[in-house]
């Protein structure tokens, strides 16, 4: 955990390595939301875990920024994943 305080902002970074495993990604996402009260999640970097975590973050209304190899067009569906922001291009973006 890394913390940085900027005036009235406190930025804390939590790192969880999932090795592109779906259940691990879901578990870590729920842990970060429930236990650490995060405001945003960055990752996972692979399609299948990203889709699963996007469903979790949509349920909890937490922004999810996907990056890396997350090019699944499903993630561009703003009705299904309203809190997911895809940082890599796909043919729908």
N, C-alpha and C positions, 0 to 999 in steps of 0.2 A: 504494500500500500504506500502510495506517495501522496503527500498533501502539500498544497501550495496555497497560501492565503494572499489574495489580492484585494486590498481595501475591504469591501464588504462581501467579497466572494471567497468561498473556500472550495478549491478544486481538489478532489481526491480521486486517485486512479487505482482501480482494482484490476488485476490481471488474472484471467482464468484461461488456461490452455485446454482446449477441448479435443484436439486432434481430429476434427471434423466428425465427431461422433454425435449423433442426434440426441440421444438420451442425456449425455453429459452436457451438451449445449443447453437443453431445456432445463436441466437441474441447476446449472450455474446461473441461468437467466432468472429463474425463480428465486434462487438464493440472493442474488444481487438486488432484486426488487424488494423481496420480503424482509431480508435480514439487514441489508445495508441501505435501504431506502434511496437507491440511485435515481437520478433524474434522467439519465440517458444511457443507452447501451451502444457500444461500437463493436460490431462484429455479429456473428461469426463470418468467416471468410469463405465458406463453401455453401453451395446451393441448398442441399437438403437440410442441414442444420439451420441455415438462415431462414428458410420457409417455416420451420417449426418454431423458432424463436420469434419470428414475426407474428405468429398467431398468439404467442404468450404476451408479447409486448402490446399487441392490439387489445387484448383482454384487460391488461393493467393500465392502458393508455400511457405508455412510456415510449418516447421516441427511440427508434432503432436505426442506426446508420450502418448499412452493410457495405463491405468493401472487399478487395481482393478478387477472388474468383467467383463472386456471387453475381452471375449474369442471368439467372433464371427470370424469364419474362413474367412468371407468376407474381414476383415481388413488386411489379409495377402496377398491380391491381389495387388501386387506392380504396376501393370499397371493402375488399377482403383484408387488406393490410394498411389501414389508414395512418398508422404511426411509423411506417417503414420508409426510409429514404435510401435509395440505391445510389451509391457513389461510383459505380462502374456502369458503362453504357450497355444497353441491350437494344433490340430493334424497336421496342416500344417507347424508349426515352429519347 
